[in-house]
Amino acid sequence: MKNASIKKRLSTYFGKFLEIPMLTFVRIIEKLFIKNFRYYFYRKIHSVWGGRVIPVKQTISTEVEVRPSQEIYELVQRAEVVGITDCFCRTLFYHDKNCKAPVHTCIILARGQNLEEIDNAGFNMKISKEEIFKILKLADEWGLVHQLIHFPNKDFFYVICNCCSCCCVVLNTYKLFGEQTYLIKPSDFIVQYNVEKCSGCGICIDYCQFNAIKFTNDKKVETNLKLCKGCGLCVSHCPENARILVARQVEIN
């Protein structure tokens, strides 16, 4: 318990005092000295800092038992949420001017949180859940990935982000350099799809931020499960209900 308390403090201090200076430092080095410096830098720190994907419960099979820490709506009700702020990535660091996604989407916590505590009891929200739920619904409509930004490991987080792959430091780095960055920790779920139900419309391809879904040469939709992070966006936007999240059998660190 003492060890967990120390990690919560580290998570709090990193989020409040070190994250923005770190992101700024990496961006300056990239602009002035070393192109793609973030690839080398973030690979080195992926075990302590990065994003952990968390889906919406409605995208998860009803046959799966889901803990509060495993889906975003229950988690935010138990997290010590104190406010919402503009996304730093979409306003500052890697902002793509063509991106029209909503900006006021970062969910701020009073202090670092432990996923184990979320499951056991959690904390009281200091902002209305209706306001938070509105942000989460808007994020899903825009195809933004819910992520817990963690430090000093994937079980301790200090902010809840709703991310696009064109601007988000974590997702954009993954999009450019792929799995070898190790920055994205998948959710506890993975997609399962019904080929017979699939109409081949390709909407799921548009919403997948991880390049896990594509058309084959004969125009059939194909999903690479090795790349699936279990965000559930392809599930919530599938008009044929051909996709669902199920429990991931092997934990990926």
Secondary structure as UniProt FT lines:
FT   HELIX           2..13
FT   HELIX           14..18
FT   HELIX           19..32
FT   TURN            35..36
FT   HELIX           37..45
FT   TURN            46..48
FT   STRAND          50..53
FT   HELIX           57..59
FT   TURN            62..63
FT   HELIX           68..70
FT   HELIX           72..78
FT   STRAND          81..85
FT   HELIX           89..93
FT   TURN            97..98
FT   STRAND          106..114
FT   HELIX           115..120
FT   HELIX           129..141
FT   TURN            142..143
FT   STRAND          145..150
FT   TURN            154..155
FT   STRAND          156..163
FT   TURN            165..167
FT   HELIX           169..177
FT   HELIX           178..181
FT   STRAND          184..185
FT   STRAND          189..193
FT   TURN            195..197
FT   HELIX           203..207
FT   TURN            209..210
FT   STRAND          213..215
FT   TURN            217..218
FT   STRAND          221..223
FT   TURN            225..227
FT   HELIX           233..236
FT   TURN            239..240
FT   STRAND          243..247
//
